[in-house]
């Protein structure tokens, strides 16, 4: 009986350690202490709030932008072998976003309607990289939030399209603007 218990314990420990090893190698998050994708407050002036979208995954992220980005300093090579220029992380970009209510259903809060641009393009945020963008301060008043939609690189079809489901999104609420607001310098 004792040999049986020791054998079961040995097999269990071996299986547990192997699954633990593989889980570490397949973990999609680069830094375990940070969310996979997130928006962070950078600074603001009298009219605009500057946010940074971080990609803390092992994959490139596709986001819609109002501008075309060509010939940046680095590119991203996707798992399907396709290669694209990454969006610049050293200048203010133009991400497409929407403004949603962040309020209880009974509260009357009007969210500005932002029509999506027909001139936009797909931009790529490389793994472990980020992009800086701005939104009007009025879009981040109390009870409102900014929502940026994105896709993971592995969701791209062979034809270069993305299915709209599932919808991945990251958001920043107006109440998350720090009380000690940072003034923008050099943007």
C-alpha positions in Angstrom: 0.0 0.0 0.0 2.8 2.4 0.9 4.5 1.8 -2.5 1.2 2.6 -4.2 0.8 6.0 -2.4 4.5 6.9 -3.1 4.0 6.0 -6.8 0.8 8.1 -7.0 2.5 11.0 -5.3 5.5 10.8 -7.7 3.3 10.7 -10.8 1.2 13.6 -9.5 4.3 15.8 -8.7 5.9 15.0 -12.1 2.7 15.9 -13.9 2.2 19.1 -11.9 5.7 20.3 -12.5 5.5 19.7 -16.2 2.2 21.5 -16.5 3.7 24.3 -14.5 6.7 24.6 -16.8 4.5 24.7 -19.9 2.1 27.2 -18.4 5.0 29.6 -17.9 6.2 29.2 -21.5 2.7 29.8 -22.9 1.7 32.7 -20.6 0.4 35.5 -22.9 1.2 38.2 -20.3 4.8 39.6 -20.4 4.8 41.2 -17.0 2.6 39.2 -14.5 2.1 42.3 -12.3 0.4 44.4 -15.1 -2.8 43.8 -17.1 -2.5 42.3 -20.6 -3.6 45.5 -22.3 -4.4 48.8 -20.6 -4.7 52.5 -20.9 -2.7 54.8 -18.6 -2.9 58.6 -18.0 0.2 60.5 -19.2 -0.7 64.2 -18.9 -3.1 66.9 -19.9 -3.4 70.5 -21.0 -6.5 72.8 -21.0 -8.2 70.9 -23.8 -6.7 67.4 -24.2 -5.9 64.4 -22.1 -3.0 62.2 -23.3 -3.2 58.5 -22.7 -0.9 55.6 -23.5 -2.2 52.2 -24.7 0.1 49.4 -23.5 0.5 46.0 -25.0 1.7 43.6 -22.3 1.2 40.5 -24.3 3.4 38.2 -26.4 1.4 39.1 -29.5 1.0 42.2 -31.7 -2.3 44.1 -31.3 -4.3 45.6 -34.2 -6.0 48.9 -33.5 -7.9 51.3 -35.8 -6.2 54.6 -36.5 -7.2 57.8 -38.3 -3.8 58.0 -39.9 -1.5 55.8 -42.0 1.8 54.8 -40.4 4.6 53.8 -42.9 8.3 53.3 -42.5 8.6 53.5 -38.8 11.8 52.3 -37.1 10.5 48.8 -36.4 8.1 46.3 -37.7 6.1 43.4 -36.3 6.2 39.9 -37.8 3.0 38.1 -37.1 2.6 34.4 -36.3 1.1 33.9 -39.8 4.4 35.2 -41.4 3.0 38.6 -42.5 5.0 41.7 -41.5 3.8 45.2 -40.9 5.3 48.4 -39.6 4.5 49.0 -36.0 2.9 52.3 -34.9 5.4 54.8 -33.5 5.6 55.0 -29.7 7.5 58.3 -29.7 4.8 60.6 -31.1 1.2 61.3 -30.6 -0.9 58.9 -32.7 -4.6 59.0 -33.6 -6.4 55.9 -32.3 -10.1 55.5 -33.0 -12.1 55.2 -29.9 -15.7 55.7 -28.6 -17.1 57.4 -25.6 -19.4 55.4 -23.3 -21.4 56.1 -20.2 -19.9 54.9 -16.9 -23.0 55.5 -14.8 -25.9 53.8 -13.2 -28.8 53.1 -15.5 -31.0 55.7 -13.7 -28.5 58.5 -14.0 -28.9 60.8 -17.0 -25.5 61.1 -18.6 -25.1 62.0 -22.3 -22.2 60.5 -24.0 -20.9 62.3 -27.1 -21.5 60.4 -30.3 -18.2 60.0 -32.3 -18.7 58.9 -35.9 -16.1 56.4 -37.0 -13.8 57.6 -39.7 -13.9 56.0 -43.2 -10.3 57.0 -43.8 -8.8 55.0 -41.0 -6.4 52.2 -41.3 -5.2 49.2 -39.2 -2.2 50.0 -37.0 -0.1 47.5 -35.0 1.2 47.8 -31.5 4.2 45.5 -31.1 4.5 43.2 -28.1 5.8 45.0 -25.0 5.2 48.4 -26.7 2.8 51.3 -26.4 1.3 54.2 -28.3 0.4 57.7 -27.1 -2.9 59.3 -28.2 -5.1 62.2 -27.1 -8.7 62.7 -26.4 -10.6 65.9 -25.6 -10.9 66.6 -21.9 -14.7 66.9 -22.2 -14.8 63.2 -23.2 -13.4 62.2 -19.8 -15.7 64.1 -17.5 -17.2 62.2 -14.6 -19.4 59.3 -15.6 -17.8 58.8 -19.0 -15.1 56.5 -20.3 -13.0 56.1 -23.4 -13.1 52.7 -25.1 -10.5 51.4 -27.6 -11.2 48.3 -29.5 -8.4 46.0 -30.6 -7.7 42.5 -32.1 -4.9 40.1 -31.4 -2.7 39.1 -34.3 -3.8 35.5 -34.3 -7.4 36.6 -35.1 -6.4 37.8 -38.6 -7.7 35.7 -41.4 -5.5 34.7 -44.3 -7.2 37.4 -46.3 -6.1 40.0 -43.8 -9.5 40.7 -42.2 -10.7 40.4 -38.6 -13.9 38.8 -37.4 -15.8 41.3 -35.2 -16.3 38.7 -32.5 -15.2 38.5 -29.9 -14.8 42.2 -29.2 -11.7 43.1 -27.2 -11.6 46.5 -25.7 -9.7 48.5 -23.1 -11.0 51.5 -21.3 -10.1 54.5 -19.3 -12.7 56.2 -17.1 -12.9 59.9 -16.4 -12.8 59.3 -12.7 -9.3 57.7 -13.2 -7.7 61.0 -14.0 -5.4 61.7 -11.0 -6.2 64.6 -8.7 -2.6 65.8 -9.1 -2.8 66.3 -12.9 0.4 66.4 -14.8 1.1 69.2 -17.2 2.2 68.1 -20.7 5.7 69.3 -21.7 7.3 68.5 -25.0 4.4 66.8 -26.8 
